[in-house]
């Protein structure tokens, strides 16, 4: 019985840790959006998206309001958005998106993790040419009656790819087309469930299970860093 309880407790703490990480990342999204465009979501498209992302991870209302209030304060310096590029084990290309109030601390931590797990932090532009910067927007599948017609309509607003399952529709656009796509969805009264920016690799690298495990250790360590918002790589996903 004791062992079963310990396993359950471990799973519970792991779940809360992931939830805390999600809240921290969304909180930074909110604060960055407020600093850039003000605290009123009606006139701040980026804040509207951040609030939708907060809703998607069930972030409590009081935490959302606290983040907006904090970012609205003139005494708060805010966060810098930085993307680091490097190679992990077995020459895997890795992009690391960060939001930090202390870039010196962040770059030191990221460099340390790359070195610890047999990787190397590169210079700006050394990896990014291997990726495309895209936006992923998620809406409810039930909101669209005709998928094919909907897809054709979105092409004029920068649609790059459209995928769907029984519950959701996933809309990919290039980074620079995100604004026009978001506006088109709003004008058609389609509620965005969540959205995010991703670095999508142009080509994927095949690794053995053992090699993939080595890379995963680095990715997990980077994702656990409080300044990291997202980690993207070019390892081919196995079935």
Secondary structure, DSSP 8 states (H G I E B T S, - for coil): -HHHHHHHHHHHHHHHHHHHHHHHHHHHHHHHHHHHH-S-GGG-HHHHHHHHHHHHTT--HHHHHHHHHHHH-TT----EEEEEEEE-GGG-EEEEEEEES-HHHHHHHHHHHHHHTT-EE--TTSSGGGEEEEEEEEEEGGG-S-HHHHHHHHHTTTEEEEEE-SSEEEEEEEGGGHHHHHHHHHHTT--EEEEEEEEEESS-B---HHHHHHHHHHHHHHHHSTTEEEEEE-B----
